[in-house]
Amino acid sequence: MNVLLDTHIVLWWLNGNDELSDSHKEIISNTDNLCYVGAGTILEIHIKSKPGKLKISDNYIDELKKVGFLEISINWIHSNQVKNFL
């Protein structure tokens, strides 16, 4: 299964937060699944960390790669296609 992880899920995974449900943990841990993180998530993490609302390690991107999360590029065409699912 291909999974696009949102910012909260990524942060909860990195921090081992209890708010991450067992089913989410199971999906992410399953090596048969491909877990993607978009550039928007990285941007949002930086925006939240600047005012001091969020503490995250400087090498969190390396941690994402080590876990096996994959980068996904989303462009205007992709974003426009969302209208087909609404």
Beta strands, then each sheet from edge to edge (+ up, - down):
strand 1: 2-5
strand 2: 34-38
strand 3: 70-72
sheet 1: 1+ 2+ 3+
end
